[in-house]
Amino acid sequence: MGPDERERLFDQAREHSTRQDTWAEADRLWSRVIDAYRQAVRGPGRVDRRDQQQLARALWRRGMLLSARGRAGEGMAPGGEAVAIFERVHDAAAAENGDVAGAQRDEALAELITALVDLSEIAFAAGQVATRIELLERALAVGLTTVGSPPSAGPRTREAMGTAYHNQATALLHRSVTRPGSEESIREAALAASRACELRQALLDPLRPISLWEMANTYGVYGQCLALIGDVERANAVVAMGNRLVELLGPAGAQPAAHLAMAAEMMARGRATSSGSRRWGWRRR
């Protein structure tokens, strides 16, 4: 199969993945895409970077599709293989260019971080809660080790790290609520959400509605964290900012709106059950 045919097959599989009624066909197509790119990278001579990236992307997308179809356990293998290939792609890009904010290096690092974050969500769907948190920690470690300070990274890497911090906050928030008494987890969640807010605020663009959606979603998670640690004043401010973005999004802001409403409910419950300066009403549910 030639390069153009591989690209067309990849695009076809990606298109079928966008509609639930064609997921079964997408799964079949991704298997063909993966086989085609495996053969391409096994060929004689130097491995083409584009073919290597496309193989990783196909494996990554198939892992996510399997998870969406309720087969998350099966999705761990292609997702894990994708991460390993993205690591090789990033190492090669780093060897060629020392500028972490350069376009090529930024793309390679962002895809590696994103693949780790998505693999963590596949793990969670497969019931591997501890693995989820470990993979998120690994994603952030990769980013921090490479760029030092996230704001100095390229735009795609900053976006990926914003998602990694958001998902880490969500995972730690889930752990603190399902295992009451873990005050340290909720404080760690609040710190992760704060870092996600910092990165996503810098990426806000009215011409990119997804950036507004992501920011509002993170405000919802951050508001919940702040409510649980009793910082009601800051939680109120965060929820208010999130609600303003939800108004701009309209019907598309349903999910962030739900997270913001949960934060508001937590604040109300905390005020109703508070004792002294500590407000841990969530523990009495």
N, C-alpha and C positions, 0 to 999 in steps of 0.2 A: 504493500500500500504506500503510495507516494505522499509527500508532505501536504499537498493541497487536499487530498482525499482524507487524510487524517484530520486536518483542520475542519473540514466540512462535517465529518462524523462527530467531532467534539462539539461543534456548534449545535448540531441536531440533538445530541444527548442533553446539552444544557437547556435547550428550548423545551424539550419534553419534561425536564425536571421542574419546570415552573408551574405545571398544572397537575394537580393530584390525579386526575383521571388518566394521565399518561405516564404515571410513575413506573408502572410495570415495564412499559416499553423503554423508558429512560434507563432503568436498571439493566435491561438487555443491551442497550446501546453503550452504556458505560463499560460493560464487560468487553465489548468489541474495541472501544477506544483504548482501554488499558492494554489489551493484547497488542494492538497496533503500535502503541508507543513503546511497549516493552521490546518488541522486535526492532524498533528504530534505534533505541539506545544500546542494544546488544550488537549492532552492526560493527563492521571493522572500522578502524580509524578512530579519530577523536569524536567523543560524544557531543552531539549538538546541544547547546544549552537550552534552546527553545524546546526541543523534544523532551529533554529532561524535566523542564518546568511543566510541560503539558501532561506528562505522565503523573507527576506529583499532584497537579490540579485535578486530573481525572480520578485518581485514587481518593483524594480529599472529598470531592463532590460525591463520589459513590458512597463513601462512609457516611456522609450527612444524609444522603437519600435513604440508605438502609435504616438509619435511625428514625427518620421521618415515617418510614413504613412500619415501624414497630419492631425492627430487627437490629436494635442498637448493639447487642452483643456481637453480631456479625460485622457491624460497622467499625469495630475497634481495630481489626487487622488492616483494612485498607487505609484507615485514618492514621494509624501508626506508621505504616510504610510511607505514606505521603510526607509525614513529618521528617522521617529519615532522609528522604530525597531532597526536601526543601532545605535541610541542614547542609547537604552537599552543595546545593546550588548557591546558598548564601556564603559558604566557605570559599567557593570559587570566585564569587563576586567580590568578596573581601580581599582576596589575594590580588585581584586586578585593580582595585580602587580603594584607597584608604579613606575617602570621603564618605562618612556614614550617611550624609544627607544627599549624596548624589543619587540621581534617578534610578540607576541600575541596582545600587546597594540598598536604597530605600525600598524598592519593590521586593527584593529578595528577603530582606529582614521582616518586612510587614507580612509577607505571605507565610513565613515560618511562624511568627507569633500568632497569626490568625489561625493557622492549622492546629497549633497547640491548644488554642482557646476552644476551637470547635471540637477537637478531640475530647477535651474536658467535658463538654456538654453531651457528647455521645456516651462517655463513661457514666455520667450522671443518669442518663436515660437507661443505661444498662444496670443501674443499681450500685455502681461503684463510686460511692460518695467520697471516700478518702482519695481515690485516684483523681477525681475531679479537681479537688483542691491542690493536689500535688502537681498536676499538669498546668494549672493556672499559675502556681508559683514558678514553675519552670519557664513558662512563657514570659513572665515579668523579669525573671533572672536573665534570660537571653537578651531582652531589650535593654535592661539596665547595664549589663556587662558590656554590651556593644556600644551603646550611645552615651553612657554615663548619665546625663541629664535628659529626660524625655523631651523637654521643650526644644532642645538643640537638634533633635532628630528630624528626618525628612517628614513631609506631611502624611504619607501613607503609614509610616511607622508610628507617628503620634496618634493617628486614628486607631491603629491596631492596639496600641498600648492603652488607649482610653477604653476600648472594649474589654481588654484583659483586666484592667482595674475594676470596671463596672461588674464584670462577671465574678471577679474575686469577692467583691462586696456582696453580691447576691448570694454566692455560695456560703460565705461566712454568716450572713444574715440568716440563711436557712438553717445552718448548723446551730446557731444560738437559739433560734425559736424552737427547733425540734429537740434540743438538749438544754432545757432551762437551767440556769445557774452559771452558764458560761459567759460571764461578763467580759472576759478578755476577748472572746470572739467578736462580740458586738462592737467593741472599741476598735478592733482591727478592721472590721467591716466599714465602720465610719471613716477610718483613715483611707481605706482603699476607695471608697465612694468620693471622698474629698479630692483625691488625686485624679480620679476619672473626671470629676467636674472641672478641674483646672485645665486638663487637656482638651476636653470637649468644648469648653467655653471659648478657647482660642481658635477652634475650628468652626465655630458657628458661622453660617452663611445663609442669609435669607433666600438665596437662589438655589440652595440645596436643602429641600425639606427634610431629608433624612438626618441632616445635622441637628435640626430643631427637634426631631423625634427622639434622637439619641440623647440629647441634652435633657429634655423633659423626662425621659425614662430614668436617667441617672439621678435627677432631682428627686424623683419618687422614691428610689432606693435610699438615697442619702437622707431624705426626710424621715423615712422609717427608722434608720439607724440612729439619727439624732433624737427621735422621739423615745426610743428604747433606752438611751443613756440619760434621758431627762433634760436634754438641751432644747427645751420647748421654743425659746425665742428664736434660735437659729433655725429650728425645724420649720417654724411658721414662715420665716423669710424664704427658705428654700422651696417650700410648697407653693408659696405665692408666685415665685419666679417660674416654677414649673407649670402652674395653671395658666400663666400668661402665654406660654409657648403652646399649650394645649389648645387655647382659644384660636391661635393662629393656624394650627393644624386642622381644626375642625374634626370631622368624623375619623380622619386618619390617626388622630391622637388618642384613640380609645384605650390602648394598652397603657401608655404613660399616665392617662387620666385615672385608670384603676389603681396604679401604684401610688399616685399622689393622694387619692381618696383613702387608701389604706393608711398612709402616713398620718393624714388628718384624723382618722379614727383612732389610731394609736395615741396621738396627742390628747384627744378627748378622754380616752380611757385612762391615760396616765394621770391627767388632772383629777379625774374622779376618784382614783384609787391611791393617790400619792400620800406619802407620809413623810413629814419633814422635808428635807431637800432631795430625797431619793424618789424617783418615779419609775417603778418597775411593775406597772399594772399588768403587763403581758405575762408575767410569771404566775398570775392568779387566774388565768383563763381556765 
